[in-house]
């Protein structure tokens, strides 16, 4: 468990640094995303959707306010149309993180821990509890990228990774796009309540899971 936390912390630091840099240089923020989408809203939906999918995919490389993008996609494209772009964007980011980590993550892990037994324990632990972690990973920013990376590093079976990702992401996506689709600038409360429901539920579930597993150490 300690090695997993240590690895997760290092990954969190890497992803958090991209978040800090993006805020310093105002590369990808709520206002910049909204302005871009407003500027192209009169363009064909495929262009608006393509920008949304691209933003969600880029989240694996540079921190993007994912929930904001999902909510705005519902607002600009409508519930059903937004799903066509939100899903591939989120899925592409997750699969990219998984495969990059599966290929090069072992090298990073060797720098963190030399003891092969500790690395084996960590991999077994993640494979055992990884599905739950993937389901709850939308609780906060950066966690989806960390869990996808850990899944690749620990060689979690691809089918199990995709299953856990689906269980955690599909409800998140559906609630986010729907509440965004029934919101507008004069009445943003559905999107606000949707964000609260998503974040609050996942936060409480994550806290319970982490407390339970910590007690077992």
N, C-alpha and C positions, 0 to 999 in steps of 0.2 A: 504493500500500500504506500509506503514511504517513497519508493522509487517512482511509482505512478504519479504521486503528488508532485514530486520534484520535477519530473518530466513535463507534467501539465503546467507547472509554474513557469518553466522555461518557455514553453510554447505560448503561454499567456503573455509573457513579457514581449515576445517577438510580435505577436498580433497586436498587443496594446501599443507598441511603438509605432505601428502603422496608423493606428487610430490617432495618436498624439500628433504625428506629423501631418496627417490629413486635416486636423483641426487647426494646427499652426498656420498651414498654408491655404486653409479653406478650400481644400481640393474636393472633398465629398462631405457636404453637410446637409442638414434638412433643407435649409434655404436654397442652397445651390441646386439640389435635386429638384425641388419644387419649381424653381425658376426655369430649369431646363425643360421639365415636362410641360409647364405652361407655355413655353416658347414654341413647342412642337405639337401642342394638342390639336391644332387645326390640320396637321399632317395625317396621312393614312395611319390607321391603327397599328399596322404592322411595324411602322417606324417607332411609334411610341412604345409598343410592346417590346421591340428589339432593344431599345434603350433600357427598359426595365429589366429584361433578362440579362443584359450585359452587366448592369449595376449589381445584380444579385450574384452573378458569377464572379465578379471582381472581388467579392467579399472574402474569398479564400486567400487573396493576395494583399488587399488593403481594406481596413475596417470600413464597412458600409453600414449605415443605420437600416438594417434589413427590415425590421418591422415597419418603419416609416415608408420604405419603398413598397412593401406589400400593401399597406393601407392606401397609399397614393395610387397604386395600380388599380385597385378597386374603384377609386374615385374617378380616375381618368378613363378607364376602359370598361367598367362594369364588372359584375361578379364573374360571369362565365367566361368572358373574353380575357379577363386578367389572368385567370388560371392557366390559360394556354401559354402564357409567357412567364409567369411566376414559377411554375413547376419546373420547366427545363432550366431556368436560371439557378434555382436552388439546388437542383439535382446535379447539374454540371459542376457547381462549386464543391459539393460533397464528394463526388467521385474523383475530382481532380485532387482534392486534399488526401483522399484515401490512397490513390495510386502513387502520388508523389512520395508520400510517407512510406508506403510499402517498398518503394524502390530505394530511397535514400535515408529513411528513418533509422535504419539499423546503425549506420555510421554515427549519427548523432547520439544514439543510445549508448554506443561504445565509449563515447567521450564522457558521458554522464556517469556510467557505471561499468566497472571492469569485471565485477563478479558475475560469471555466467548464470549461477544459480538464482541470483536476484533478478536478472533479466527474464529468466524462465518463469519465476514466480509472478512477476508483473504481467507478462503476456497471458499467463493462465488466468490471473485475476481479472484482466480486462475482457478476455474472451467470455469469462463466466458472468460478469456484471455489465459488460459493454452494452448489451441491448437496452437495459434500463437507463444507462447513461445517455445513450443516443436518443431515447424517447424524451428524456428530460432536458436535453441539451439546449433547447430554445429558451430556457429560463432567463438567460442573459446574453448580451453580446459576447463574442469571442468563444463561448462554450461550444457552439456547433463546429467551429474550425478546430478546436482542441480535440474534441471527441473523434472527428473524422481523421485527424492526424494520428491520434493514438490507435485508432482501429487499424490504420495502415501499418504503423510501426509494430503492433502486436500481431500482425497477420491474422486479424479476425476474418473468418470465412466471408467471402463477398456476399453470399446470399443472406447471411445473418446481419451483416452491416446494412444492406439495402432494406431488409425487413424492419430493423430498428429505426432506420432513418424515416421510412414511410410512416411508421406508427407515431413518431414524434413530430414530423413535419406536415403531414397532410391536414390534421386538425388545425394546426397553427396557420397554415396557408388558407384554409377554408374560412376560418373565423376572421382572419385579417382582411382578406379580399372582400368578404361579404359586408363587414362593418364599414369598410372603406367605401363600398359601392352605395351604401344608403346614407352616407354623410355628404355634407357640402360645407362651404365656407361659413354659411349662416348657421348651420347646425352640425358642428363637428362632434357632438356628444356620442353618437354610435361608435365612431372610430376611437374616441377616448376610452369609452367603456370596454370596447373590444381589446384595446391594448392592456387595460388594467386586468381584465379577465385572463388573457393569455399569460401575461407576466406574473400575475399574482398566483395563479394556479400552479404554474410550473415552478415558481420560486418555492412555494410551500412544499411541493412534492420533492424538489431537489434537496431542500433542507432536511426533510424527513429521511430521505434515502441516505444522505451523507452522515447524519447523526446515527442512524441505525448501523451503518457499516463501520463507522469509527468506534462504536461501542463494542464491535466484535474483534477489534484488533488486540 
